[in-house]
Amino acid sequence: MAVGLKRKRGVDEVVDTAIPPSHKSSRPTSKSSARAASEESACVPEDMEPQLKRIAESNRTAFEKKVWNLLCQIPRGSVSTYALLSAHLGSSPRAVGNALRRNPFAPEVPCHRVVATGGTLGGFKGKWPRDGEGITIDEKRRLLRGEGVKIDDKGRVLGTPWAAFV
């Protein structure tokens, strides 16, 4: 049985995004935290392991680390949305966007794989006052196209957003 995540599209249209049960979100308890960490790392591609280590060793906030760890689960050539990440974390899309903007590990920790719900590239990009933080919209478009993501003439990503977070 699939678990669905409902999200609004347009004014009154609601889209139901099915998530396979094997990718159902689990909040680890103290007894199951080791098992949950093991399951989470099993969902991350092997080439992302060094990035997970960099994130864990950083002195950033726990929330930023959670967001960046989720980024490592999004497969190359796929995108997710600010809303899907925030729903998984029980947060807001703006909080997720701010964590992405502060990602010091980009593009290796792929914040460019997160777009707005409507498929536009999103508003949490640009040149920011701190070195190494934020990327320009053109760079985001180039990185996505380099991974095989299709973008239409209006600047919208084509395809279904990836939602199988653990």
Backbone hydrogen bonds, N-H to C=O, Kabsch-Sander energy under -0.5 kcal/mol:
donor,donor_aa,acceptor,acceptor_aa,energy
3,V,19,I,-2.3
5,L,17,T,-1.9
6,K,4,G,-0.5
7,R,15,V,-1.8
9,R,13,E,-2.9
13,E,9,R,-0.9
15,V,7,R,-2.3
17,T,5,L,-2.0
17,T,15,V,-0.7
18,A,16,D,-0.7
19,I,3,V,-2.4
23,H,20,P,-2.1
24,K,21,P,-1.6
26,S,166,V,-0.7
33,S,29,T,-1.0
36,A,32,S,-2.7
37,A,33,S,-2.5
38,S,34,A,-2.0
39,E,35,R,-2.5
40,E,36,A,-2.7
41,S,37,A,-2.3
42,A,38,S,-1.5
43,C,39,E,-0.9
43,C,40,E,-0.9
44,V,41,S,-0.8
48,M,45,P,-2.3
49,E,46,E,-1.6
52,L,48,M,-2.2
53,K,49,E,-2.0
54,R,50,P,-2.1
55,I,51,Q,-2.6
56,A,52,L,-2.6
57,E,53,K,-2.2
58,S,54,R,-0.7
58,S,55,I,-1.1
65,K,61,T,-2.2
66,K,62,A,-2.1
67,V,63,F,-2.4
68,W,64,E,-2.8
69,N,65,K,-2.4
70,L,66,K,-1.9
71,L,67,V,-1.8
72,C,68,W,-1.2
73,Q,70,L,-1.7
74,I,70,L,-0.7
74,I,71,L,-1.1
78,S,75,P,-1.9
80,S,113,R,-2.6
82,Y,115,V,-1.5
85,L,81,T,-2.2
86,S,82,Y,-2.5
87,A,83,A,-2.5
88,H,84,L,-2.0
89,L,85,L,-2.0
90,G,86,S,-1.3
91,S,86,S,-2.8
96,V,92,S,-2.0
97,G,93,P,-2.8
98,N,94,R,-2.4
99,A,95,A,-2.0
100,L,96,V,-2.4
101,R,97,G,-2.4
102,R,98,N,-1.4
103,N,100,L,-1.7
106,A,103,N,-0.8
108,E,105,F,-0.9
109,V,105,F,-1.6
111,C,109,V,-1.9
113,R,110,P,-1.6
114,V,111,C,-1.5
115,V,80,S,-2.7
115,V,113,R,-0.5
116,A,120,T,-2.5
119,G,116,A,-2.2
121,L,155,G,-0.6
125,K,123,G,-1.1
126,G,135,I,-3.8
128,W,126,G,-0.6
128,W,133,E,-0.9
133,E,130,R,-1.5
140,K,136,T,-2.2
141,R,137,I,-2.4
142,R,138,D,-2.3
143,L,139,E,-2.8
144,L,140,K,-2.4
145,R,141,R,-2.6
146,G,142,R,-2.3
147,E,143,L,-1.0
147,E,144,L,-0.8
148,G,145,R,-1.5
149,V,144,L,-2.4
152,D,156,R,-3.0
155,G,152,D,-1.9
157,V,119,G,-3.2
158,L,150,K,-2.9
162,W,79,V,-3.7
165,F,163,A,-1.6
